[in-house]
Amino acid sequence: MPYLSKDLDCTRASPIERTSLLSFSLPRRLPWLLCLSAFLILADRLTKTWVAAHIPMGEAIPVIPRVLRITHCTNEGAAFSLFANSASPHLVRWALIAFSLMAALVVLVAMVRLGQRFTLTTVALALIFAGALGNVHDRILYGSVVDFIEVHIFSYHWPDFNLADSSIVTGACLLLLDSLLPKKHVPAG
């Protein structure tokens, strides 16, 4: 664990010294990564609130004709409306909430462990963290998520999504990209 003191001979230390020996310090870049996450959560909330207030349910505003529209629909399922028509929507809702909260906790722990510097991985984790919390907020409070970005590519219609979904997918793509890039050896110290 890189954040514990290296002098862990607790057998000869007083209780006060043991506390300082095991003191925890936050990684330097973690506050900036959390600010990125907070900014994305705020943007997600603001866009969903704006859509809910200005676009009637089921209506749309064309942005690029036959390609991109801002719509207003809700999604009780997972990403891309998976499980939306489940026979037990209440169970799906709480399972998605539990999974999202566990995933957000795992991502936060990874951010704490890796947050000493900005890398593709840490930025990706900040995006995934924001997306998970943005959507879990809606599921807890409203039982569904507002989706509003509708994309058509030729005859294909992509399921509607939102900024939280975009953050998760972008973060996942960055993690994949980072895993494919050659690793630079960083000298210790």
Secondary structure as GFF3:
##gff-version 3
##sequence-region A 1 189
A	DSSP	alpha_helix	15	21	.	.	.	ID=ss1
A	DSSP	alpha_helix	30	54	.	.	.	ID=ss2
A	DSSP	beta_strand	60	64	.	.	.	ID=ss3
A	DSSP	beta_strand	68	75	.	.	.	ID=ss4
A	DSSP	three_ten_helix	79	81	.	.	.	ID=ss5
A	DSSP	alpha_helix	89	114	.	.	.	ID=ss6
A	DSSP	alpha_helix	120	142	.	.	.	ID=ss7
A	DSSP	beta_strand	145	153	.	.	.	ID=ss8
A	DSSP	beta_strand	156	161	.	.	.	ID=ss9
A	DSSP	alpha_helix	163	180	.	.	.	ID=ss10
###
